[in-house]
């Protein structure tokens, strides 16, 4: 009969307890590093590697909190000194902690390298130009477009009847839509679905879009006039 050596389960419990105490201490200390790193990097989440003679440490953080601390030794398997999963094996943790001081020094060197890099950055910026004149010119053009489209909308309402409708045409290859209701023009859109709203009940278009499409409003009016002329010609042929 084989004789097994005596074992004491409390020995394993003591090792595990010591391992858990060390992991907790590293979590607290490396957690401060992760928070300071997130502030320095300017993001809520991210990761950064720190090289030492013994290997590479990776700090991953989210929301400013440490997500994991991984040690990749020059030879051997990765060791997750801190993670959201199971704790590390005691021997692997001991290997990592032998290099932990070097990791902290590498982090401190990183912070020191960042210190002072902004000292010579000037905050004397040029004065931003006012957009007031451009906005006023845009609004002047839009007011003129709105006036002519309101007149078209009123005439469309008069002879087509109904509560609302849409006049569509193509000008220089672009689809133009003038939507009207009893109050006048509802919107003027160029380019179909997903196009540019020169007139709408919401935000005004950009000055660039107004400059691009405003000259073609003449084409819209000409198409409307042709439409009315065609209607008049059709009605002239009606005999009672």
C-alpha positions as a Markdown table, in Angstrom:
| # | Residue | x | y | z |
|---|---|---|---|---|
| 1 | Unk | 0.0 | 0.0 | 0.0 |
| 2 | Unk | 1.3 | 3.4 | -1.0 |
| 3 | Unk | 2.0 | 5.8 | 1.8 |
| 4 | Unk | 1.2 | 9.4 | 1.0 |
| 5 | Unk | 3.0 | 12.3 | 2.6 |
| 6 | Unk | 1.1 | 14.1 | 5.2 |
| 7 | Unk | -0.8 | 17.2 | 4.0 |
| 8 | Unk | -2.4 | 20.1 | 5.7 |
| 9 | Unk | -5.2 | 21.8 | 3.8 |
| 10 | Unk | -4.6 | 24.9 | 5.8 |
| 11 | Unk | -1.3 | 25.4 | 4.1 |
| 12 | Unk | -3.1 | 25.8 | 0.7 |
| 13 | Unk | -5.6 | 28.1 | 2.3 |
| 14 | Unk | -2.8 | 30.3 | 3.7 |
| 15 | Unk | -1.1 | 30.5 | 0.3 |
| 16 | Unk | -4.3 | 31.5 | -1.4 |
| 17 | Unk | -5.1 | 34.0 | 1.3 |
| 18 | Unk | -1.6 | 35.6 | 1.0 |
| 19 | Unk | -2.0 | 35.6 | -2.8 |
| 20 | Unk | -5.4 | 37.4 | -2.5 |
| 21 | Unk | -3.9 | 40.0 | -0.1 |
| 22 | Unk | -1.1 | 40.7 | -2.6 |
| 23 | Unk | -3.6 | 41.0 | -5.5 |
| 24 | Unk | -5.8 | 43.4 | -3.5 |
| 25 | Unk | -2.7 | 45.6 | -2.8 |
| 26 | Unk | -1.7 | 45.6 | -6.4 |
| 27 | Unk | -5.2 | 46.3 | -7.5 |
| 28 | Unk | -5.4 | 49.4 | -5.2 |
| 29 | Unk | -1.9 | 50.7 | -6.2 |
| 30 | Unk | -2.3 | 49.9 | -9.9 |
| 31 | Unk | -5.8 | 51.3 | -9.8 |
| 32 | Unk | -4.3 | 54.7 | -8.9 |
| 33 | Unk | -1.9 | 54.4 | -11.9 |
| 34 | Unk | -4.9 | 53.5 | -14.2 |
| 35 | Unk | -6.8 | 56.6 | -13.0 |
| 36 | Unk | -3.9 | 58.9 | -13.5 |
| 37 | Unk | -3.1 | 57.3 | -16.8 |
| 38 | Unk | -6.7 | 57.9 | -18.0 |
| 39 | Unk | -6.5 | 61.6 | -17.0 |
| 40 | Unk | -3.1 | 61.9 | -18.8 |
| 41 | Unk | -4.3 | 60.2 | -21.9 |
| 42 | Unk | -7.6 | 62.2 | -21.9 |
| 43 | Unk | -10.0 | 59.3 | -22.4 |
| 44 | Unk | -12.4 | 57.2 | -20.4 |
| 45 | Unk | -11.0 | 54.0 | -21.7 |
| 46 | Unk | -7.8 | 52.7 | -23.3 |
| 47 | Unk | -4.6 | 50.8 | -22.6 |
| 48 | Unk | -0.9 | 51.5 | -22.6 |
| 49 | Unk | 2.2 | 49.3 | -22.5 |
| 50 | Unk | 5.3 | 49.9 | -20.3 |
| 51 | Unk | 8.5 | 48.1 | -21.1 |
| 52 | Unk | 11.0 | 47.0 | -18.4 |
| 53 | Unk | 14.1 | 44.8 | -18.5 |
| 54 | Unk | 11.9 | 41.9 | -17.4 |
| 55 | Unk | 9.1 | 42.3 | -19.9 |
| 56 | Unk | 6.1 | 44.4 | -20.9 |
| 57 | Unk | 3.3 | 45.6 | -18.6 |
| 58 | Unk | -0.1 | 46.4 | -20.1 |
| 59 | Unk | -2.5 | 48.7 | -18.2 |
| 60 | Unk | -6.1 | 48.6 | -19.5 |
| 61 | Unk | -8.6 | 50.9 | -18.0 |
| 62 | Unk | -12.2 | 51.9 | -18.5 |
| 63 | Unk | -14.1 | 54.7 | -16.9 |
| 64 | Unk | -10.8 | 55.6 | -15.2 |
| 65 | Unk | -10.9 | 52.3 | -13.4 |
| 66 | Unk | -8.3 | 49.5 | -13.8 |
| 67 | Unk | -9.7 | 46.7 | -15.9 |
| 68 | Unk | -6.6 | 44.5 | -15.9 |
| 69 | Unk | -2.8 | 44.6 | -15.3 |
| 70 | Unk | -0.9 | 42.1 | -17.5 |
| 71 | Unk | 2.8 | 41.2 | -17.3 |
| 72 | Unk | 4.4 | 39.7 | -20.4 |
| 73 | Unk | 7.8 | 38.4 | -19.3 |
| 74 | Unk | 10.7 | 38.1 | -21.7 |
| 75 | Unk | 10.3 | 34.4 | -21.5 |
| 76 | Unk | 7.2 | 32.6 | -20.3 |
| 77 | Unk | 3.5 | 33.0 | -20.3 |
| 78 | Unk | 1.5 | 36.2 | -19.6 |
| 79 | Unk | 0.5 | 36.9 | -16.1 |
| 80 | Unk | -2.7 | 38.8 | -15.2 |
| 81 | Unk | -1.7 | 40.3 | -11.9 |
| 82 | Unk | -5.1 | 42.0 | -11.8 |
| 83 | Unk | -8.1 | 41.1 | -13.8 |
| 84 | Unk | -11.9 | 40.8 | -13.6 |
| 85 | Unk | -11.6 | 37.0 | -13.9 |
| 86 | Unk | -9.8 | 34.4 | -11.7 |
| 87 | Unk | -6.7 | 35.4 | -9.6 |
| 88 | Unk | -3.3 | 34.5 | -10.9 |
| 89 | Unk | -1.4 | 31.3 | -9.8 |
| 90 | Unk | 0.9 | 32.2 | -6.8 |
| 91 | Unk | 4.2 | 31.4 | -8.6 |
| 92 | Unk | 3.2 | 33.4 | -11.6 |
| 93 | Unk | 2.2 | 36.3 | -9.4 |
| 94 | Unk | 5.5 | 36.2 | -7.6 |
| 95 | Unk | 7.3 | 36.3 | -11.0 |
| 96 | Unk | 5.3 | 39.4 | -12.0 |
| 97 | Unk | 5.7 | 41.2 | -8.6 |
| 98 | Unk | 9.5 | 40.8 | -8.9 |
| 99 | Unk | 9.3 | 43.2 | -11.8 |
| 100 | Unk | 6.5 | 45.4 | -10.4 |
| 101 | Unk | 8.8 | 48.1 | -9.0 |
| 102 | Unk | 10.3 | 48.4 | -12.5 |
| 103 | Unk | 6.9 | 48.9 | -14.0 |
| 104 | Unk | 6.1 | 51.7 | -11.6 |
| 105 | Unk | 9.4 | 53.4 | -12.5 |
| 106 | Unk | 8.5 | 53.1 | -16.2 |
| 107 | Unk | 5.1 | 54.7 | -15.5 |
| 108 | Unk | 6.8 | 57.5 | -13.5 |
| 109 | Unk | 9.2 | 58.0 | -16.4 |
| 110 | Unk | 6.2 | 58.2 | -18.8 |
| 111 | Unk | 4.6 | 60.9 | -16.6 |
| 112 | Unk | 7.9 | 62.8 | -16.3 |
| 113 | Unk | 8.3 | 62.8 | -20.1 |
| 114 | Unk | 4.8 | 64.3 | -20.5 |
| 115 | Unk | 5.5 | 67.0 | -17.9 |
| 116 | Unk | 6.4 | 70.3 | -19.4 |
| 117 | Unk | 5.5 | 69.4 | -23.0 |
| 118 | Unk | 2.8 | 72.1 | -23.1 |
| 119 | Unk | 4.8 | 74.8 | -21.3 |
| 120 | Unk | 5.8 | 76.5 | -24.5 |
| 121 | Unk | 2.4 | 76.2 | -26.2 |
| 122 | Unk | 1.0 | 79.7 | -26.8 |
| 123 | Unk | -2.6 | 80.4 | -25.9 |
| 124 | Unk | -2.5 | 83.6 | -27.9 |
| 125 | Unk | -4.9 | 82.6 | -30.7 |
| 126 | Unk | -6.1 | 84.8 | -33.6 |
| 127 | Unk | -9.5 | 86.5 | -33.2 |
| 128 | Unk | -12.2 | 84.4 | -35.0 |
| 129 | Unk | -13.8 | 86.3 | -37.8 |
| 130 | Unk | -17.5 | 87.2 | -37.3 |
| 131 | Unk | -20.0 | 85.3 | -39.4 |
| 132 | Unk | -22.6 | 88.0 | -38.9 |
| 133 | Unk | -22.2 | 89.5 | -42.4 |
| 134 | Unk | -22.3 | 86.1 | -44.1 |
| 135 | Unk | -25.4 | 85.1 | -42.2 |
| 136 | Unk | -27.1 | 88.5 | -43.0 |
| 137 | Unk | -26.4 | 87.9 | -46.7 |
| 138 | Unk | -27.7 | 84.4 | -46.5 |
| 139 | Unk | -30.9 | 85.5 | -44.8 |
| 140 | Unk | -31.4 | 88.3 | -47.4 |
| 141 | Unk | -31.2 | 85.8 | -50.3 |
| 142 | Unk | -33.4 | 83.3 | -48.5 |
| 143 | Unk | -36.0 | 85.9 | -47.8 |
| 144 | Unk | -36.1 | 86.7 | -51.5 |
| 145 | Unk | -36.4 | 83.0 | -52.3 |
| 146 | Unk | -39.1 | 82.6 | -49.7 |
| 147 | Unk | -41.1 | 85.5 | -51.1 |
| 148 | Unk | -41.1 | 84.2 | -54.7 |
| 149 | Unk | -41.9 | 80.6 | -53.5 |
| 150 | Unk | -44.8 | 81.9 | -51.3 |
| 151 | Unk | -46.3 | 83.6 | -54.4 |
| 152 | Unk | -45.9 | 80.3 | -56.4 |
| 153 | Unk | -47.5 | 78.4 | -53.5 |
| 154 | Unk | -50.4 | 80.8 | -53.4 |
| 155 | Unk | -51.0 | 80.4 | -57.1 |
| 156 | Unk | -50.8 | 76.6 | -56.9 |
| 157 | Unk | -53.3 | 76.6 | -54.1 |
| 158 | Unk | -55.6 | 78.8 | -56.1 |
| 159 | Unk | -55.9 | 76.7 | -59.2 |
| 160 | Unk | -55.1 | 73.3 | -57.9 |
| 161 | Unk | -57.3 | 73.5 | -54.7 |
| 162 | Unk | -56.8 | 71.2 | -51.7 |
| 163 | Unk | -55.0 | 71.8 | -48.5 |
| 164 | Unk | -51.5 | 71.0 | -49.7 |
| 165 | Unk | -49.5 | 69.8 | -52.7 |
| 166 | Unk | -46.1 | 69.6 | -54.4 |
| 167 | Unk | -44.7 | 71.2 | -57.5 |
| 168 | Unk | -41.7 | 69.3 | -58.9 |
| 169 | Unk | -39.3 | 70.0 | -61.8 |
| 170 | Unk | -35.7 | 69.6 | -62.8 |
| 171 | Unk | -33.3 | 72.4 | -63.1 |
| 172 | Unk | -29.7 | 71.7 | -64.4 |
| 173 | Unk | -30.2 | 68.1 | -63.6 |
| 174 | Unk | -31.3 | 68.5 | -60.0 |
| 175 | Unk | -34.8 | 67.7 | -58.8 |
| 176 | Unk | -36.6 | 70.6 | -57.2 |
| 177 | Unk | -39.6 | 70.2 | -55.0 |
| 178 | Unk | -41.8 | 73.0 | -53.8 |
| 179 | Unk | -44.1 | 71.8 | -51.1 |
| 180 | Unk | -47.0 | 74.1 | -50.2 |
| 181 | Unk | -50.0 | 74.3 | -47.9 |
| 182 | Unk | -52.7 | 76.8 | -47.2 |
| 183 | Unk | -50.2 | 79.1 | -45.4 |
| 184 | Unk | -47.8 | 79.2 | -48.3 |
| 185 | Unk | -44.5 | 77.4 | -49.1 |
| 186 | Unk | -43.8 | 74.6 | -46.6 |
| 187 | Unk | -40.4 | 73.7 | -47.9 |
| 188 | Unk | -38.2 | 74.0 | -51.0 |
| 189 | Unk | -35.8 | 71.0 | -51.5 |
| 190 | Unk | -33.1 | 70.4 | -54.1 |
| 191 | Unk | -31.8 | 66.9 | -54.8 |
| 192 | Unk | -34.7 | 64.8 | -53.8 |
| 193 | Unk | -34.7 | 62.6 | -50.7 |
| 194 | Unk | -31.6 | 63.5 | -48.6 |
| 195 | Unk | -31.1 | 66.7 | -50.6 |
| 196 | Unk | -30.7 | 70.3 | -49.5 |
| 197 | Unk | -33.6 | 72.2 | -47.9 |
| 198 | Unk | -33.3 | 75.8 | -49.1 |
| 199 | Unk | -36.5 | 76.6 | -47.3 |
| 200 | Unk | -38.0 | 74.6 | -44.4 |
| 201 | Unk | -39.6 | 75.1 | -41.0 |
| 202 | Unk | -36.4 | 74.0 | -39.3 |
| 203 | Unk | -32.8 | 75.1 | -39.7 |
| 204 | Unk | -31.5 | 77.4 | -42.4 |
| 205 | Unk | -29.2 | 75.9 | -45.0 |
| 206 | Unk | -25.5 | 76.7 | -45.1 |
| 207 | Unk | -24.3 | 79.8 | -46.9 |
| 208 | Unk | -22.4 | 77.5 | -49.3 |
| 209 | Unk | -25.6 | 75.7 | -50.3 |
| 210 | Unk | -27.4 | 79.0 | -50.7 |
| 211 | Unk | -24.7 | 80.3 | -53.0 |
| 212 | Unk | -24.7 | 77.1 | -55.0 |
| 213 | Unk | -28.5 | 76.8 | -55.6 |
| 214 | Unk | -29.9 | 80.3 | -55.4 |
| 215 | Unk | -29.1 | 81.2 | -59.0 |
| 216 | Unk | -31.1 | 78.2 | -60.2 |
| 217 | Unk | -34.3 | 79.6 | -58.5 |
| 218 | Unk | -34.7 | 81.4 | -61.8 |
| 219 | Unk | -35.0 | 78.0 | -63.5 |
| 220 | Unk | -37.6 | 77.0 | -60.9 |
| 221 | Unk | -39.7 | 80.0 | -61.6 |
| 222 | Unk | -39.3 | 79.5 | -65.4 |
| 223 | Unk | -40.4 | 75.9 | -65.1 |
| 224 | Unk | -43.4 | 77.1 | -63.0 |
| 225 | Unk | -44.3 | 79.7 | -65.6 |
| 226 | Unk | -44.1 | 77.1 | -68.4 |
| 227 | Unk | -46.4 | 74.8 | -66.2 |
| 228 | Unk | -49.0 | 77.6 | -66.0 |
| 229 | Unk | -48.8 | 78.4 | -69.7 |
| 230 | Unk | -49.4 | 74.7 | -70.5 |
| 231 | Unk | -52.4 | 74.7 | -68.2 |
| 232 | Unk | -53.8 | 77.9 | -69.9 |
| 233 | Unk | -53.3 | 76.2 | -73.3 |
| 234 | Unk | -55.1 | 73.1 | -72.2 |
| 235 | Unk | -58.0 | 75.1 | -70.8 |
| 236 | Unk | -58.2 | 77.2 | -74.0 |
| 237 | Unk | -59.1 | 74.1 | -75.9 |
| 238 | Unk | -62.1 | 73.3 | -73.7 |
| 239 | Unk | -65.4 | 73.9 | -75.5 |
| 240 | Unk | -68.7 | 74.3 | -73.7 |
